Amino acid sequence: MNDTDDFSWGPATGVGSMPGGDAREAAKAVTGTFEDFPYLAELPARGPGADMIGRTIGLLVEMYAHVEPSGWRISDRPGRDTRRARSWMGEDLDALEEFTQGYEGLLKVQAVGPWTLAAALELRGGEAVLGDPGACRDLAASLAEGLRAHLAEVRRRVPGARVALQLDEPSLTAVLTGQVRTASGYRTYRAVDRQVVESTLRDVVAVNEGPVIVHSCAPDVPFALLRRAGAAGISFDFGLLTERDEEQIGEAVEGGTRLLVGVVESTDVPLSDPAGSVMGVRTLWRRLGLNPGTLAESLVVTPSCGLAGASPAYARAALAHCVRAARSLADNPE
């Protein structure tokens, strides 16, 4: 069930990662800033298993992996790396639970989507899962089962929350266009058929009772494909949009898809005034002939990508800036 009309989206949220390694500090910053749309922070600086890929591998059912110099590789049994990933996830959930006592509203958790995971995870021989259609199917099924259990655990810990699932798919466009490099680096994997990509995503999207958001901070986000796969929201770096994306953006807005627009830089820069951060969005709305009054209800303001590369002070400032920028859109849509 992924319709967007029966619950309230918050005006702003984060993408996922935060700097540092203190789960309580991150949970406190996130929940303190986003009263209407907090999320489960990720802290990749802790090392392998806290990274985006390792964290999601820790959720898989009956599939395991370990860290090689080249990245994560499938193993026969759960080893130290998988155990560490699960332990950190437990720590993060404990911290989130502590700071969301009595919370009611939308709460976001993130996991890597099936195609970016297939592009990043290596088979035993060192090539990516992506090159083996059967292995891709098995991985997607394991991910779907693991996510179902993870989402149930989040709902148990924060019973008042409506849980939104964000699937991180930064490699999706490369998968669709045959640009993912093989282990040697001399060639690329064949492009995956768009219908296969879409149906696999649809199966994974279907595991959540609440809304599913697909996030990519890469260029050429396939908006129409993601909407057909059931995404209720699409999260992207607004600075990477080109004119050829605009028609798909207009169709998404008119179709009721929520846009999570990354307008605040994700690494340390001087922050502009909040109204300036969303000026480009207002301009796009005018160019598409959309009603400015729909801006606040169509958009959620976010950083352009995760904040793992930022300083702790900048990360907190960027999150607060997202809230102020969203407020300026609501107060002055013109």
Salt bridges, closest charged atoms under 4 A:
ASP6 OD1 - ARG162 NH1 3.73
GLU68 OE2 - HIS66 NE2 2.80
ASP76 OD1 - ARG124 NH2 2.70
ASP81 OD1 - ARG84 NH2 2.79
GLU91 OE1 - ARG46 NH1 3.67
ASP92 OD2 - ARG46 NH2 2.86
ASP92 OD2 - ARG55 NH1 2.72
ASP94 OD1 - ARG157 NH1 2.82
GLU97 OE1 - ARG157 NH1 2.84
GLU98 OE2 - ARG24 NH2 2.60
GLU122 OE1 - ARG73 NE 2.87
GLU153 OE2 - ARG156 NH2 3.20
GLU153 OE2 - ARG157 NE 2.78
GLU198 OE2 - ARG202 NH2 2.55
GLU198 OE1 - ARG228 NE 2.96
GLU209 OE2 - ARG155 NH2 3.63
ASP220 OD1 - ARG244 NH2 2.72
GLU246 OE2 - ARG287 NH2 2.52
